[in-house]
Amino acid sequence: MVSKITSEIKVSVTAEYDNFNSYPSENRFVFKYHIEIQNLGTETVKLLRRKWMIYDLGFGFTEVEGVGVIGLTPVLASGETFTYFSNVILKSGVGNMEGSYQFESDSKENFAVEIPKFNLVSEVLSN
Protein backbone atom coordinates (compact mmCIF):
# COMPACT_ATOMS: atom_id res chain seq x y z
CA MET A 1 0.00 0.00 0.00
CA VAL A 2 1.14 3.53 -0.76
CA SER A 3 -0.33 6.63 0.91
CA LYS A 4 -0.02 10.38 0.60
CA ILE A 5 -1.55 13.31 2.50
CA THR A 6 -2.30 16.51 0.60
CA SER A 7 -4.36 19.38 2.06
CA GLU A 8 -5.52 17.18 4.97
CA ILE A 9 -6.83 14.46 2.62
CA LYS A 10 -5.13 11.06 2.86
CA VAL A 11 -5.21 8.86 -0.24
CA SER A 12 -4.10 5.22 0.08
CA VAL A 13 -3.80 2.81 -2.85
CA THR A 14 -3.38 -0.96 -3.07
CA ALA A 15 -3.04 -2.59 -6.49
CA GLU A 16 -3.23 -6.23 -7.49
CA TYR A 17 -2.92 -8.22 -10.68
CA ASP A 18 -6.22 -9.72 -11.86
CA ASN A 19 -5.14 -13.10 -13.20
CA PHE A 20 -8.71 -14.24 -13.89
CA ASN A 21 -9.51 -11.41 -16.36
CA SER A 22 -6.06 -11.13 -17.94
CA TYR A 23 -5.01 -12.70 -21.22
CA PRO A 24 -1.24 -12.28 -21.58
CA SER A 25 -1.21 -13.99 -24.99
CA GLU A 26 -3.48 -11.15 -26.19
CA ASN A 27 -1.45 -8.41 -24.44
CA ARG A 28 -4.26 -7.84 -21.96
CA PHE A 29 -3.04 -7.44 -18.38
CA VAL A 30 -5.75 -6.36 -15.94
CA PHE A 31 -5.04 -4.73 -12.58
CA LYS A 32 -7.49 -3.90 -9.80
CA TYR A 33 -6.73 -0.94 -7.60
CA HIS A 34 -8.37 -0.13 -4.29
CA ILE A 35 -8.52 3.49 -3.15
CA GLU A 36 -9.21 4.82 0.34
CA ILE A 37 -9.78 8.56 0.74
CA GLN A 38 -9.84 9.92 4.29
CA ASN A 39 -10.73 13.48 5.32
CA LEU A 40 -8.27 14.40 8.08
CA GLY A 41 -9.36 18.06 8.08
CA THR A 42 -12.15 19.91 9.86
CA GLU A 43 -14.19 20.96 6.81
CA THR A 44 -16.56 18.80 4.79
CA VAL A 45 -15.23 18.25 1.26
CA LYS A 46 -16.67 16.99 -2.03
CA LEU A 47 -14.68 15.10 -4.65
CA LEU A 48 -15.43 16.74 -8.00
CA ARG A 49 -13.01 15.30 -10.58
CA ARG A 50 -10.18 12.84 -11.12
CA LYS A 51 -7.15 12.86 -13.39
CA TRP A 52 -4.92 9.83 -13.98
CA MET A 53 -1.58 9.42 -15.72
CA ILE A 54 -1.22 5.76 -16.69
CA TYR A 55 2.16 4.51 -17.86
CA ASP A 56 2.37 1.27 -19.86
CA LEU A 57 5.98 0.12 -20.47
CA GLY A 58 6.71 0.25 -24.19
CA PHE A 59 3.42 2.00 -24.97
CA GLY A 60 3.85 5.30 -23.12
CA PHE A 61 1.45 7.46 -21.14
CA THR A 62 -2.33 7.74 -21.25
CA GLU A 63 -4.17 10.55 -19.49
CA VAL A 64 -7.69 9.92 -18.19
CA GLU A 65 -9.92 12.64 -16.73
CA GLY A 66 -13.51 12.71 -15.61
CA VAL A 67 -16.16 13.73 -13.15
CA GLY A 68 -16.04 12.03 -9.76
CA VAL A 69 -15.01 8.42 -9.28
CA ILE A 70 -16.97 5.31 -10.34
CA GLY A 71 -19.91 7.58 -11.21
CA LEU A 72 -20.00 9.24 -7.77
CA THR A 73 -18.98 12.60 -6.32
CA PRO A 74 -18.63 11.60 -2.67
CA VAL A 75 -18.92 14.08 0.20
CA LEU A 76 -16.68 13.46 3.20
CA ALA A 77 -17.26 15.13 6.55
CA SER A 78 -14.34 15.53 8.94
CA GLY A 79 -12.97 12.09 9.84
CA GLU A 80 -14.96 10.22 7.18
CA THR A 81 -13.50 7.74 4.72
CA PHE A 82 -14.64 6.76 1.22
CA THR A 83 -13.36 3.61 -0.47
CA TYR A 84 -13.77 2.25 -3.98
CA PHE A 85 -12.06 -0.01 -6.47
CA SER A 86 -11.59 0.15 -10.19
CA ASN A 87 -9.34 -1.44 -12.78
CA VAL A 88 -6.95 -0.64 -15.57
CA ILE A 89 -5.73 -2.68 -18.54
CA LEU A 90 -2.12 -2.58 -19.70
CA LYS A 91 -0.75 -4.05 -22.91
CA SER A 92 2.74 -4.74 -21.56
CA GLY A 93 1.96 -6.06 -18.09
CA VAL A 94 4.29 -3.50 -16.48
CA GLY A 95 3.58 0.12 -15.65
CA ASN A 96 2.38 2.55 -13.03
CA MET A 97 -0.33 5.07 -12.26
CA GLU A 98 -0.54 8.37 -10.43
CA GLY A 99 -2.90 11.28 -10.49
CA SER A 100 -4.96 13.81 -8.63
CA TYR A 101 -8.45 14.53 -7.36
CA GLN A 102 -10.10 17.93 -7.47
CA PHE A 103 -12.04 18.69 -4.30
CA GLU A 104 -14.32 21.50 -3.16
CA SER A 105 -14.52 22.54 0.48
CA ASP A 106 -17.56 23.82 2.38
CA SER A 107 -16.19 27.32 1.87
CA LYS A 108 -16.32 26.68 -1.92
CA GLU A 109 -12.54 26.59 -2.35
CA ASN A 110 -11.27 24.14 -4.96
CA PHE A 111 -8.04 22.28 -4.25
CA ALA A 112 -6.05 19.40 -5.70
CA VAL A 113 -5.11 16.23 -3.83
CA GLU A 114 -2.33 13.97 -5.10
CA ILE A 115 -2.87 10.27 -5.74
CA PRO A 116 0.50 8.62 -5.01
CA LYS A 117 2.29 6.72 -7.76
CA PHE A 118 1.83 2.95 -7.58
CA ASN A 119 3.41 0.19 -9.64
CA LEU A 120 1.61 -2.37 -11.77
CA VAL A 121 3.51 -5.59 -12.45
CA SER A 122 1.75 -8.73 -13.64
CA GLU A 123 2.37 -12.05 -11.92
CA VAL A 124 3.22 -13.57 -15.28
CA LEU A 125 6.18 -11.24 -15.66
CA SER A 126 7.31 -11.19 -12.02
CA ASN A 127 8.04 -14.94 -11.80
Secondary structure, 3 states (H helix, E strand, C coil): CEEEEECCEEEEEEEEECCCCCEHHHCEEEEEEEEEEEECCCCCEEEEEEEEEEEECCCEEEEEEEECECCECCEECCCCEEEEEEEEEECCCEEEEEEEEEEEECCCCEEEEEEEEEEEECHHHHC
